[in-house]
Amino acid sequence: MSGPEPVGLLEGLRTTPARRYLAATPIPDEVLWELLDTAIRGPSGGNRQTWGWLVVTDPAVKARIAEHYQQGWEKIYGVRREELLDPDRDDAATGLTPASFRAADHLAGHLAEAPVFVVPVLRHAADSTDKRLGGSIYGAVQQLLLAARAHSIGGVLTSLHLITGEREIDELLGLPEDAATMGLVPLGYPARGRLVDAATPARRAGRALGAVGRDARAPLTAARPSAESPP
């Protein structure tokens, strides 16, 4: 097994998009442990890591989760397939281009083929109504994905399986009663696509809403230092 790829920090941040075309090639256990060891080192509010991480490789368990994921996908997006694949519609209304819809549709139909599911879980959260509770875990998920990037492994944070099967999946995974599933991260070596800058024109246009404390008349992009002005 080869070691991780040397990747500069900014390069890694810019080349770690959601990847939904994942090959079934197994991921070595030692690599998975390295990814998780990196994930749990992410910053958390109050330095409280009240989370757990489940690694799912059992084909039967993955298949059952994938069934619920497909149902959630069809309920929210699949029923709009014709609309979302229309090349003449305005992508800004949904954030989904036809290409991104096809990628997400592919994941919904092939989720179980991803060799590994990582399930981030938050303890003491099952009955919470605090929508911010456990938000720190998503920073840890991003560290997981960045560590995966170093090993040329792709993935995506998603949660559509929870729409129809949250209770069943919690029981299937044997979670404690106080635990809440915070998402699902399928991981795999990319079956297609390149590790390139993920910024699309739409993302560039939406990089910032503004900046408190700056001249409200000046756009944020114009306020960045130039070669002629000191920082």
C-alpha positions in Angstrom: 0.0 0.0 0.0 1.4 3.4 -0.9 1.4 6.2 1.6 -0.7 9.4 1.5 -0.2 11.9 -1.3 1.7 15.0 -0.3 -1.0 17.7 -0.7 -0.6 21.4 0.2 -3.2 22.6 2.7 -4.9 25.1 0.3 -4.7 22.7 -2.6 -6.4 20.0 -0.5 -9.1 22.4 0.6 -9.8 23.4 -3.0 -9.7 19.9 -4.5 -12.0 18.1 -2.0 -15.5 18.4 -3.5 -18.4 16.0 -2.9 -17.5 12.9 -4.8 -20.5 10.6 -5.7 -19.0 8.3 -8.3 -17.2 5.8 -6.0 -15.6 2.5 -7.0 -16.1 -0.7 -5.0 -12.4 -1.1 -4.5 -11.7 -2.0 -0.8 -10.1 0.6 1.5 -7.3 -0.9 3.7 -8.1 -1.0 7.4 -5.0 0.9 8.3 -6.0 3.8 6.0 -9.5 3.9 7.6 -8.0 4.1 11.1 -5.7 7.0 9.9 -8.8 8.8 8.5 -10.7 8.5 11.7 -7.7 9.4 13.8 -7.5 12.6 11.8 -11.2 13.3 12.0 -11.4 13.2 15.8 -8.6 15.8 16.1 -10.9 18.5 14.7 -11.8 21.4 17.0 -15.0 21.2 18.9 -17.0 23.6 21.1 -15.9 23.5 24.7 -13.4 20.8 23.7 -16.2 18.2 24.2 -16.0 15.3 21.8 -19.3 13.7 22.7 -19.3 11.9 19.4 -18.8 8.4 18.1 -17.9 7.0 14.6 -19.3 3.9 13.2 -17.5 2.2 10.3 -19.9 0.1 8.2 -18.6 -2.5 5.8 -21.1 -5.3 6.1 -22.8 -5.7 2.7 -26.2 -6.5 4.2 -26.2 -3.5 6.5 -25.0 -1.2 3.7 -27.7 -2.5 1.4 -30.5 -1.8 4.0 -29.2 1.7 4.6 -29.0 2.2 0.8 -32.6 1.2 0.4 -33.7 4.0 2.8 -31.3 6.4 1.0 -32.9 5.6 -2.3 -36.4 6.2 -0.9 -35.3 9.5 0.6 -33.7 10.6 -2.7 -36.8 9.7 -4.7 -39.1 11.5 -2.3 -37.1 14.7 -2.3 -35.4 14.9 -5.7 -36.2 11.8 -7.9 -39.8 12.9 -8.3 -38.4 16.1 -9.9 -36.1 14.3 -12.3 -37.5 15.7 -15.5 -37.5 19.2 -14.1 -34.0 19.0 -12.7 -32.5 17.5 -15.9 -34.0 20.3 -18.1 -30.9 22.0 -19.6 -32.8 25.3 -20.0 -33.9 25.8 -16.3 -32.3 28.2 -13.9 -29.8 26.2 -11.7 -29.8 29.0 -9.1 -33.3 28.0 -7.9 -32.1 24.6 -6.6 -28.3 24.7 -6.7 -28.4 21.6 -8.8 -27.0 21.6 -12.3 -28.1 18.6 -14.5 -24.6 17.2 -14.1 -24.7 17.4 -10.3 -28.2 15.9 -10.3 -26.9 13.0 -12.4 -24.0 12.5 -9.9 -26.4 12.5 -6.9 -28.8 10.2 -8.7 -25.9 7.8 -9.4 -25.0 7.8 -5.7 -28.6 7.0 -4.8 -28.7 4.1 -7.1 -25.2 2.8 -6.3 -24.7 3.8 -2.6 -24.2 0.2 -1.4 -21.3 -0.3 -3.7 -19.2 2.2 -1.8 -16.8 0.0 0.2 -17.2 1.9 3.5 -19.8 4.0 5.2 -18.7 6.2 8.1 -21.6 7.2 10.3 -20.9 10.2 12.7 -23.0 9.9 15.8 -23.6 12.3 18.6 -24.2 11.1 22.2 -26.8 12.6 24.5 -28.6 14.2 21.5 -31.5 11.9 20.6 -34.2 14.1 22.2 -32.5 17.5 21.8 -34.3 20.4 20.1 -31.2 22.5 19.9 -30.4 22.8 16.2 -26.8 23.8 17.0 -26.1 20.9 19.3 -23.2 18.9 17.9 -22.4 21.3 15.1 -18.7 20.7 15.8 -19.0 17.2 14.4 -19.3 18.5 10.9 -15.9 20.1 11.2 -14.6 16.7 12.1 -16.4 15.2 9.1 -14.6 17.7 6.9 -11.3 16.6 8.4 -12.2 13.0 7.6 -12.8 14.0 4.0 -9.6 16.0 3.8 -7.6 13.1 5.2 -9.3 10.9 2.6 -8.2 13.3 -0.1 -4.6 12.7 0.9 -5.1 9.1 0.1 -7.0 9.8 -3.2 -10.2 8.7 -1.6 -13.5 10.5 -2.2 -16.7 10.9 -0.3 -19.6 13.1 0.6 -21.6 14.1 3.7 -25.2 13.2 3.2 -28.3 12.3 5.2 -31.2 11.3 2.8 -31.4 7.9 4.5 -32.7 9.5 7.6 -35.9 10.7 5.9 -37.5 7.3 5.8 -35.4 5.1 8.0 -33.8 6.9 11.0 -35.3 4.8 13.7 -34.7 1.5 11.9 -31.1 2.4 11.0 -30.4 3.4 14.6 -31.5 -0.1 15.7 -29.7 -1.7 12.8 -26.4 0.0 13.9 -27.1 -0.8 17.6 -26.9 2.8 18.7 -27.5 3.7 22.3 -30.9 5.3 23.0 -29.4 8.7 23.7 -27.5 8.8 20.4 -28.4 10.7 17.2 -27.1 9.9 13.7 -25.6 13.1 12.3 -25.2 12.0 8.7 -23.6 9.4 6.5 -20.2 9.6 4.7 -19.8 6.9 2.0 -16.1 6.6 1.1 -14.4 5.1 -1.9 -11.7 5.6 -4.5 -13.2 7.8 -7.3 -14.7 5.9 -10.2 -14.6 9.0 -12.3 -13.6 12.6 -12.2 -10.3 14.4 -11.4 -8.8 16.0 -8.3 -9.1 19.6 -9.5 -10.2 22.9 -8.2 -13.9 22.5 -7.3 -14.9 26.1 -7.7 -17.7 26.6 -10.3 -18.9 30.0 -11.5 -21.9 29.7 -9.2 -19.6 29.0 -6.2 -17.3 31.9 -7.1 -20.3 34.2 -7.3 -21.6 33.1 -3.9 -18.3 33.1 -1.9 -19.4 35.9 0.5 -22.5 37.9 1.4 -20.5 40.8 2.6 -18.2 41.9 5.5 -19.3 43.7 8.7 -17.0 46.7 9.3 -16.1 47.3 5.7 -17.4 50.1 3.5 -20.9 48.7 2.6 -20.6 50.3 -0.8 -17.4 48.4 -1.7 -17.7 44.7 -2.7 -15.7 42.3 -0.7 -13.7 41.1 -3.7 -12.6 44.7 -4.4 -11.4 45.1 -0.8 -8.8 42.4 -1.1 -5.1 43.5 -1.2 -3.7 44.1 -4.6 -0.1 44.1 -5.9 -0.1 48.0 -5.6 -1.6 48.3 -2.1 -0.2 47.0 1.2 -2.2 44.3 3.1 
